[in-house]
Each structure stands twice: as C-alpha cells, then as structure tokens.
Amino acid sequence: MQTLRNYQLIKENRKLDKKVQEQTKTLKVKNNELKEANEEIQSQFQEIQAQSEEIKSQNEELYWYKERLEKLVEEKTNELALALKKAEESDKLKTAFLQNISHEIRTPMNSIMGFMSLLEDQNPKLGDKFKIITKSFNQLLSTIDDILLLSKLHIGQYPIFKEEVFVNDFLEKLGTYGKTKIIEKGKNLEFKCLQCNQNPTVQIDSKSMQLVFEELIDNAIKYTENGEILIGCNASENGNVEFYVKDSGVGIEKHQIKYIFDAFRKLEVENKLFRGTGAGLAIVKNIINLHNAEIKVNSTPEMGTTFSVILKK
C-alpha cells in the first residue's frame, strides 16, 4: 500500500517537474522576447533622442536664418525707402529744373515771337516764311509743355478737379477741334463726330480729358493720309461710357501695341519714324489712370486704329 502511494507521489512529482520545466521554458522565451522588445525600445528611444537633437539643431539654425532674413529685409526696406526718397527728391528737382528751363526758354521765345510779328507786319511779302518760323516756335513750345506735363504726372503733381459734363457737349468741342486740325494740316480727310443718343453725363476733369482726346485726334490725323476719322461714344446699361477715336490710317503692329504708352516711345511703320517726342500717349495713359478709367487699343496694320476710353460710373 505504501509502495503504491510512493509510486503515485513520484508520478505526480514527475508531472509537476515536467510542467515546471515547460513553464520555465516558456518564461525563458517570454523573457527573451521582453529583452528583445526592451532593446528595440531602447534603440527607438535613442533614435528619437537623436532626431530630437537634430530637430533642435535645425530649429536653432532656422531661427538664425529667420533672424538673418528679418535683418536683411529690414536693411533692404530701409535702403529702398532711402532710394525712393532720393528718387522722389530727384524727380522734384528735375521738375523744378524743367519748370525753370521752360520759363527761361519761353521768355526769350515770346520776345522773339513778338518781334517776328512786327517784322511780318512790316514785310508782308515774307509772310509765308514768318509763318514757318512761327510754326516751328510753337512746336518747340508744345514739346516743352509735353515734357513738363509728363514730369508733373510722373511725380503726382498734377491735380484733377472733376465736374459733371454732358457727353454730347464734350464731343461737340472735340469735333470742332478735329475739323480745325485737319484744315491746319491740309489733309483730305473726312471727320465725323457721332453723338450719343442718350446724352448721359460723366464726371471728368474737362481740361485734362480734353488733352487726352486732342492727343488721340492728333495721332489719328498724323497717321492717316486718306480716309476718315470717327469720334463718338457708347453708353452701357451699367452706367459706363465709352468714348472712341477711330481712324483708317497706317495701324499699329501687334508687338508694338504694348509699348505705345511708354514715355518717349515713338511709332515706327515700315522703318519710317514719325515726328514727335513720344510723350503724348504716356500723358494720355497717366491722365486716364488719374480718372480711374481704362484705355484700350484695337489696331490692324494698313487698316487703322481705334482708341477706346472707358469712364466707369
């Protein structure tokens, strides 16, 4: 009986030993897995630390660049402000110089013109020659005025004073101007002034806007040898008014259109350079801008050009 009991105990112990061995083996495996996981975590932690150090270093470098860029921007802004101030002062000096030159030239020229008038009265046979001289003097004075006006516009010393003007009254004045100019130039051109049926009003500075359309009409006459010149307007439902000056002249090449409003840019057609300073359309563009208006050009070589000025309500 005792022997049987001992045998059972031995058997139970063996089972326990086997179970303990199995669990010990399992624990070893788990321990190895935990060790590997811990090593991996340590490795990742070290990698994160390295990345953190790198990010910190990059942030410090970025901060340095930011500080440097801000300093450079501040320096360049100050330099630009100083350069702008000098440019403005230079523009004012140039304008003052041009005004002084204009006065210095006009004074003796007016005296000469007066003297020429006396000579013309005393020598009627030389009337045509005196007219040529007078015309040349007037062209020179006009050139001086254009350059001076452009200079004033450039530095913002040309104030405008808007008033309500009836479109057809304005067109009538332009029509008279255009017909008179054609007669003066001795050209065989038909000049038509098409009035607006609705006859709306526009808010404009009459004096400066008159200059705009006189320049456009002068150009139309200059570049048109035969055919007709039309001026007129269209009133849209949104209240905008579009004036136009249309000619049947030499036209403008497409690649030249984007340059025609540049100061002192002169139109060249088939290697022929037309007379003038090239200041006229630059003056036109500046005055249009002062009115918050828009100017468009549509042109076909050898068929003509249309300038449209849109006055917005």
DRENDO-1510 file (C-alpha; in Angstrom, 1 decimal, always signed):
<recs>
REC; n; res; u; v; w
REC; 1; MET; +0.0; +0.0; +0.0 .
REC; 2; GLN; +2.8; +2.4; +0.9 .
REC; 3; THR; +4.6; +1.4; -2.2 .
REC; 4; LEU; +1.6; +2.3; -4.3 .
REC; 5; ARG; +1.3; +5.6; -2.6 .
REC; 6; ASN; +5.0; +6.3; -3.2 .
REC; 7; TYR; +4.7; +5.5; -6.8 .
REC; 8; GLN; +1.8; +7.9; -7.2 .
REC; 9; LEU; +3.7; +10.6; -5.5 .
REC; 10; ILE; +6.7; +10.0; -7.8 .
REC; 11; LYS; +4.4; +10.2; -10.8 .
REC; 12; GLU; +2.8; +13.4; -9.6 .
REC; 13; ASN; +6.2; +14.9; -8.9 .
REC; 14; ARG; +7.4; +14.0; -12.4 .
REC; 15; LYS; +4.3; +15.7; -13.8 .
REC; 16; LEU; +5.0; +18.7; -11.7 .
REC; 17; ASP; +8.6; +18.7; -12.8 .
REC; 18; LYS; +7.6; +18.5; -16.4 .
REC; 19; LYS; +5.1; +21.3; -16.0 .
REC; 20; VAL; +7.7; +23.4; -14.2 .
REC; 21; GLN; +10.2; +22.7; -17.0 .
REC; 22; GLU; +7.6; +23.7; -19.6 .
REC; 23; GLN; +6.7; +26.9; -17.8 .
REC; 24; THR; +10.4; +27.6; -17.2 .
REC; 25; LYS; +11.0; +27.2; -20.9 .
REC; 26; THR; +8.0; +29.4; -21.7 .
REC; 27; LEU; +9.3; +32.0; -19.2 .
REC; 28; LYS; +12.7; +32.0; -20.8 .
REC; 29; VAL; +11.1; +32.5; -24.2 .
REC; 30; LYS; +9.0; +35.4; -22.9 .
REC; 31; ASN; +12.0; +36.8; -21.1 .
REC; 32; ASN; +14.0; +36.7; -24.3 .
REC; 33; GLU; +11.1; +38.4; -26.2 .
REC; 34; LEU; +10.9; +41.0; -23.4 .
REC; 35; LYS; +14.6; +41.5; -23.6 .
REC; 36; GLU; +14.5; +42.0; -27.4 .
REC; 37; ALA; +11.5; +44.3; -27.1 .
REC; 38; ASN; +13.3; +46.3; -24.4 .
REC; 39; GLU; +16.4; +46.5; -26.7 .
REC; 40; GLU; +14.2; +47.7; -29.6 .
REC; 41; ILE; +12.6; +50.3; -27.3 .
REC; 42; GLN; +16.0; +51.4; -26.2 .
REC; 43; SER; +17.1; +51.7; -29.8 .
REC; 44; GLN; +14.0; +53.6; -30.8 .
REC; 45; PHE; +14.4; +55.9; -27.8 .
REC; 46; GLN; +18.0; +56.6; -28.8 .
REC; 47; GLU; +16.8; +57.2; -32.3 .
REC; 48; ILE; +14.1; +59.6; -31.1 .
REC; 49; GLN; +16.7; +61.3; -28.9 .
REC; 50; ALA; +19.0; +61.7; -31.9 .
REC; 51; GLN; +16.1; +63.0; -34.0 .
REC; 52; SER; +15.1; +65.4; -31.3 .
REC; 53; GLU; +18.7; +66.7; -31.1 .
REC; 54; GLU; +18.7; +67.1; -34.9 .
REC; 55; ILE; +15.3; +68.9; -34.9 .
REC; 56; LYS; +16.6; +71.1; -32.1 .
REC; 57; SER; +19.7; +71.9; -34.1 .
REC; 58; GLN; +17.6; +72.5; -37.2 .
REC; 59; ASN; +15.3; +74.8; -35.2 .
REC; 60; GLU; +18.2; +76.8; -33.9 .
REC; 61; GLU; +19.6; +77.0; -37.5 .
REC; 62; LEU; +16.2; +78.1; -38.8 .
REC; 63; TYR; +15.9; +80.7; -36.1 .
REC; 64; TRP; +19.3; +82.0; -37.0 .
REC; 65; TYR; +18.2; +82.2; -40.7 .
REC; 66; LYS; +14.9; +83.8; -39.7 .
REC; 67; GLU; +16.7; +86.4; -37.7 .
REC; 68; ARG; +19.2; +87.0; -40.5 .
REC; 69; LEU; +16.4; +87.2; -43.1 .
REC; 70; GLU; +14.4; +89.7; -41.0 .
REC; 71; LYS; +17.6; +91.8; -40.6 .
REC; 72; LEU; +18.2; +91.6; -44.3 .
REC; 73; VAL; +14.6; +92.5; -45.1 .
REC; 74; GLU; +14.8; +95.5; -42.7 .
REC; 75; GLU; +18.1; +96.6; -44.3 .
REC; 76; LYS; +16.7; +96.3; -47.8 .
REC; 77; THR; +13.5; +98.0; -46.8 .
REC; 78; ASN; +15.4; +100.9; -45.4 .
REC; 79; GLU; +17.7; +101.0; -48.5 .
REC; 80; LEU; +14.6; +101.0; -50.8 .
REC; 81; ALA; +12.9; +103.7; -48.7 .
REC; 82; LEU; +16.1; +105.8; -48.9 .
REC; 83; ALA; +16.4; +105.2; -52.6 .
REC; 84; LEU; +12.7; +106.1; -53.1 .
REC; 85; LYS; +13.2; +109.3; -51.1 .
REC; 86; LYS; +16.2; +110.2; -53.2 .
REC; 87; ALA; +14.3; +109.3; -56.4 .
REC; 88; GLU; +11.4; +111.5; -55.3 .
REC; 89; GLU; +13.7; +114.3; -54.4 .
REC; 90; SER; +15.4; +113.8; -57.8 .
REC; 91; ASP; +12.1; +113.9; -59.6 .
REC; 92; LYS; +11.1; +117.1; -57.8 .
REC; 93; LEU; +14.5; +118.6; -58.7 .
REC; 94; LYS; +14.0; +117.5; -62.3 .
REC; 95; THR; +10.5; +119.0; -62.4 .
REC; 96; ALA; +11.8; +122.2; -60.9 .
REC; 97; PHE; +14.6; +122.3; -63.4 .
REC; 98; LEU; +12.2; +121.7; -66.3 .
REC; 99; GLN; +9.9; +124.4; -65.0 .
REC; 100; ASN; +12.8; +126.8; -64.7 .
REC; 101; ILE; +14.1; +125.8; -68.2 .
REC; 102; SER; +10.6; +126.2; -69.6 .
REC; 103; HIS; +10.4; +129.7; -68.1 .
REC; 104; GLU; +13.9; +130.6; -69.3 .
REC; 105; ILE; +13.1; +129.4; -72.9 .
REC; 106; ARG; +9.6; +130.8; -73.1 .
REC; 107; THR; +10.7; +134.4; -72.1 .
REC; 108; PRO; +13.1; +135.0; -74.9 .
REC; 109; MET; +11.0; +133.0; -77.3 .
REC; 110; ASN; +7.9; +135.1; -76.6 .
REC; 111; SER; +10.0; +138.2; -77.2 .
REC; 112; ILE; +11.2; +136.7; -80.5 .
REC; 113; MET; +7.7; +135.8; -81.5 .
REC; 114; GLY; +6.6; +139.4; -80.7 .
REC; 115; PHE; +9.5; +140.8; -82.8 .
REC; 116; MET; +8.6; +138.4; -85.6 .
REC; 117; SER; +5.0; +139.6; -85.6 .
REC; 118; LEU; +6.3; +143.2; -86.0 .
REC; 119; LEU; +8.6; +142.2; -88.9 .
REC; 120; GLU; +5.7; +140.3; -90.5 .
REC; 121; ASP; +3.6; +143.4; -90.4 .
REC; 122; GLN; +6.4; +145.4; -92.0 .
REC; 123; ASN; +7.3; +142.8; -94.6 .
REC; 124; PRO; +4.1; +141.2; -95.8 .
REC; 125; LYS; +5.9; +139.6; -98.8 .
REC; 126; LEU; +7.8; +137.4; -96.3 .
REC; 127; GLY; +4.6; +136.3; -94.6 .
REC; 128; ASP; +4.9; +132.6; -95.5 .
REC; 129; LYS; +8.5; +132.4; -94.2 .
REC; 130; PHE; +7.4; +134.0; -90.9 .
REC; 131; LYS; +4.6; +131.5; -90.7 .
REC; 132; ILE; +7.1; +128.7; -91.0 .
REC; 133; ILE; +9.2; +130.2; -88.2 .
REC; 134; THR; +6.2; +130.8; -86.0 .
REC; 135; LYS; +5.0; +127.2; -86.6 .
REC; 136; SER; +8.5; +125.9; -85.5 .
REC; 137; PHE; +8.5; +128.0; -82.4 .
REC; 138; ASN; +5.0; +126.7; -81.5 .
REC; 139; GLN; +6.1; +123.1; -82.0 .
REC; 140; LEU; +9.1; +123.7; -79.7 .
REC; 141; LEU; +6.9; +125.3; -77.0 .
REC; 142; SER; +4.5; +122.4; -77.3 .
REC; 143; THR; +7.3; +119.9; -76.9 .
REC; 144; ILE; +8.5; +121.7; -73.7 .
REC; 145; ASP; +4.9; +121.7; -72.4 .
REC; 146; ASP; +4.6; +118.0; -73.0 .
REC; 147; ILE; +7.8; +117.1; -71.2 .
REC; 148; LEU; +6.9; +119.3; -68.3 .
REC; 149; LEU; +3.4; +117.9; -68.1 .
REC; 150; LEU; +4.6; +114.3; -68.2 .
REC; 151; SER; +7.1; +115.1; -65.4 .
REC; 152; LYS; +4.3; +116.5; -63.2 .
REC; 153; LEU; +2.1; +113.5; -63.8 .
REC; 154; HIS; +5.0; +111.2; -63.0 .
REC; 155; ILE; +5.6; +112.6; -59.5 .
REC; 156; GLY; +1.9; +113.2; -58.8 .
REC; 157; GLN; +1.9; +117.0; -59.0 .
REC; 158; TYR; -1.0; +117.2; -61.5 .
REC; 159; PRO; -4.3; +117.6; -59.6 .
REC; 160; ILE; -7.6; +117.0; -61.3 .
REC; 161; PHE; -10.9; +118.5; -60.5 .
REC; 162; LYS; -13.9; +116.5; -61.7 .
REC; 163; GLU; -17.2; +118.0; -62.8 .
REC; 164; GLU; -20.4; +116.8; -64.4 .
REC; 165; VAL; -20.2; +117.1; -68.1 .
REC; 166; PHE; -22.8; +116.2; -70.8 .
REC; 167; VAL; -21.2; +113.8; -73.2 .
REC; 168; ASN; -22.5; +115.4; -76.4 .
REC; 169; ASP; -21.3; +118.9; -75.3 .
REC; 170; PHE; -17.8; +117.4; -74.8 .
REC; 171; LEU; -18.0; +115.6; -78.2 .
REC; 172; GLU; -19.0; +118.8; -79.9 .
REC; 173; LYS; -15.9; +120.5; -78.7 .
REC; 174; LEU; -13.7; +117.6; -79.9 .
REC; 175; GLY; -15.5; +117.6; -83.3 .
REC; 176; THR; -14.6; +121.3; -83.7 .
REC; 177; TYR; -11.0; +120.7; -82.7 .
REC; 178; GLY; -10.6; +117.7; -85.1 .
REC; 179; LYS; -12.0; +119.5; -88.1 .
REC; 180; THR; -9.9; +122.6; -87.4 .
REC; 181; LYS; -6.7; +120.4; -87.1 .
REC; 182; ILE; -7.4; +118.7; -90.4 .
REC; 183; ILE; -7.7; +122.0; -92.2 .
REC; 184; GLU; -4.5; +123.2; -90.5 .
REC; 185; LYS; -2.7; +120.1; -91.6 .
REC; 186; GLY; -4.0; +120.4; -95.2 .
REC; 187; LYS; -5.2; +116.8; -95.3 .
REC; 188; ASN; -8.0; +115.4; -97.4 .
REC; 189; LEU; -9.8; +113.6; -94.5 .
REC; 190; GLU; -13.4; +113.2; -93.6 .
REC; 191; PHE; -14.0; +113.8; -89.9 .
REC; 192; LYS; -17.2; +112.6; -88.3 .
REC; 193; CYS; -18.4; +113.2; -84.8 .
REC; 194; LEU; -21.2; +110.8; -83.8 .
REC; 195; GLN; -23.1; +112.0; -80.8 .
REC; 196; CYS; -24.6; +109.7; -78.2 .
REC; 197; ASN; -28.4; +109.2; -78.4 .
REC; 198; GLN; -28.9; +109.1; -74.6 .
REC; 199; ASN; -26.5; +112.1; -73.9 .
REC; 200; PRO; -25.5; +110.9; -70.4 .
REC; 201; THR; -23.3; +112.9; -68.1 .
REC; 202; VAL; -19.8; +111.9; -67.0 .
REC; 203; GLN; -17.6; +113.0; -64.0 .
REC; 204; ILE; -14.3; +114.2; -65.5 .
REC; 205; ASP; -11.7; +116.9; -65.3 .
REC; 206; SER; -12.6; +118.7; -68.5 .
REC; 207; LYS; -9.3; +120.3; -69.1 .
REC; 208; SER; -7.2; +117.2; -68.7 .
REC; 209; MET; -9.6; +114.9; -70.5 .
REC; 210; GLN; -9.7; +117.4; -73.4 .
REC; 211; LEU; -5.9; +117.0; -73.6 .
REC; 212; VAL; -6.4; +113.2; -73.8 .
REC; 213; PHE; -8.7; +113.3; -76.8 .
REC; 214; GLU; -6.9; +116.1; -78.5 .
REC; 215; GLU; -3.8; +113.9; -78.4 .
REC; 216; LEU; -5.7; +110.9; -79.7 .
REC; 217; ILE; -7.2; +113.0; -82.5 .
REC; 218; ASP; -3.8; +114.5; -83.3 .
REC; 219; ASN; -2.4; +111.0; -83.6 .
REC; 220; ALA; -5.3; +109.9; -85.8 .
REC; 221; ILE; -4.6; +112.8; -88.2 .
REC; 222; LYS; -0.9; +112.2; -88.1 .
REC; 223; TYR; -1.1; +108.6; -89.1 .
REC; 224; THR; -3.9; +108.8; -91.6 .
REC; 225; GLU; -3.3; +110.1; -95.1 .
REC; 226; ASN; -6.6; +109.2; -96.7 .
REC; 227; GLY; -10.0; +108.1; -95.5 .
REC; 228; GLU; -11.9; +109.1; -92.4 .
REC; 229; ILE; -11.6; +109.7; -88.7 .
REC; 230; LEU; -14.6; +109.0; -86.4 .
REC; 231; ILE; -15.2; +110.1; -82.8 .
REC; 232; GLY; -18.2; +109.1; -80.7 .
REC; 233; CYS; -19.3; +107.3; -77.6 .
REC; 234; ASN; -21.4; +104.4; -76.4 .
REC; 235; ALA; -23.4; +104.3; -73.1 .
REC; 236; SER; -23.8; +100.9; -71.5 .
REC; 237; GLU; -26.6; +99.8; -69.1 .
REC; 238; ASN; -24.2; +99.6; -66.2 .
REC; 239; GLY; -23.6; +103.4; -66.4 .
REC; 240; ASN; -20.2; +103.2; -68.1 .
REC; 241; VAL; -19.5; +105.5; -71.0 .
REC; 242; GLU; -17.0; +104.5; -73.8 .
REC; 243; PHE; -15.5; +107.2; -76.0 .
REC; 244; TYR; -13.7; +106.2; -79.1 .
REC; 245; VAL; -11.4; +107.7; -81.7 .
REC; 246; LYS; -11.2; +105.6; -84.9 .
REC; 247; ASP; -9.0; +106.2; -87.9 .
REC; 248; SER; -8.3; +104.4; -91.2 .
REC; 249; GLY; -4.6; +105.1; -91.0 .
REC; 250; VAL; -1.4; +103.0; -91.0 .
REC; 251; GLY; -2.3; +101.0; -88.0 .
REC; 252; ILE; +0.0; +99.5; -85.3 .
REC; 253; GLU; +1.8; +96.2; -85.4 .
REC; 254; LYS; +0.6; +93.8; -82.6 .
REC; 255; HIS; +4.0; +93.6; -81.0 .
REC; 256; GLN; +4.2; +97.5; -80.7 .
REC; 257; ILE; +0.8; +98.0; -79.0 .
REC; 258; LYS; +2.1; +97.0; -75.5 .
REC; 259; TYR; +4.8; +99.7; -75.8 .
REC; 260; ILE; +2.9; +102.7; -77.1 .
REC; 261; PHE; +2.0; +104.1; -73.7 .
REC; 262; ASP; +5.7; +104.1; -72.6 .
REC; 263; ALA; +7.2; +107.6; -72.3 .
REC; 264; PHE; +9.1; +108.7; -75.4 .
REC; 265; ARG; +8.3; +105.6; -77.3 .
REC; 266; LYS; +7.7; +106.5; -81.0 .
REC; 267; LEU; +5.8; +104.5; -83.5 .
REC; 268; GLU; +7.8; +103.1; -86.4 .
REC; 269; VAL; +6.0; +101.9; -89.5 .
REC; 270; GLU; +7.9; +100.2; -92.3 .
REC; 271; ASN; +11.2; +101.7; -91.0 .
REC; 272; LYS; +9.6; +105.2; -91.1 .
REC; 273; LEU; +9.8; +107.0; -87.8 .
REC; 274; PHE; +7.1; +109.6; -87.3 .
REC; 275; ARG; +7.9; +113.0; -85.8 .
REC; 276; GLY; +7.2; +113.8; -82.2 .
REC; 277; THR; +8.7; +113.3; -78.8 .
REC; 278; GLY; +6.7; +110.1; -77.9 .
REC; 279; ALA; +5.4; +111.8; -74.8 .
REC; 280; GLY; +1.8; +112.2; -75.9 .
REC; 281; LEU; +0.4; +108.7; -75.2 .
REC; 282; ALA; +2.3; +108.5; -71.9 .
REC; 283; ILE; +0.5; +111.7; -70.9 .
REC; 284; VAL; -2.8; +110.2; -72.1 .
REC; 285; LYS; -2.3; +107.0; -70.0 .
REC; 286; ASN; -1.4; +108.9; -66.9 .
REC; 287; ILE; -4.5; +111.2; -67.1 .
REC; 288; ILE; -6.7; +108.1; -67.7 .
REC; 289; ASN; -5.3; +106.5; -64.6 .
REC; 290; LEU; -6.0; +109.6; -62.6 .
REC; 291; HIS; -9.6; +109.3; -63.6 .
REC; 292; ASN; -9.7; +105.5; -62.6 .
REC; 293; ALA; -10.7; +104.9; -66.2 .
REC; 294; GLU; -9.4; +102.5; -68.8 .
REC; 295; ILE; -8.0; +102.8; -72.3 .
REC; 296; LYS; -7.9; +100.1; -74.9 .
REC; 297; VAL; -6.3; +99.9; -78.3 .
REC; 298; ASN; -7.5; +97.8; -81.3 .
REC; 299; SER; -5.4; +98.1; -84.4 .
REC; 300; THR; -4.8; +96.4; -87.8 .
REC; 301; PRO; -1.8; +97.4; -89.9 .
REC; 302; GLU; -2.8; +99.3; -93.0 .
REC; 303; MET; -6.4; +99.4; -91.9 .
REC; 304; GLY; -6.5; +101.7; -88.9 .
REC; 305; THR; -6.6; +102.1; -85.2 .
REC; 306; THR; -9.3; +102.6; -82.6 .
REC; 307; PHE; -8.6; +104.0; -79.1 .
REC; 308; SER; -11.4; +103.5; -76.6 .
REC; 309; VAL; -11.6; +105.3; -73.3 .
REC; 310; ILE; -14.0; +103.7; -70.8 .
REC; 311; LEU; -15.2; +106.0; -68.0 .
REC; 312; LYS; -16.6; +103.9; -65.2 .
REC; 313; LYS; -19.6; +105.1; -63.2 .
</recs>
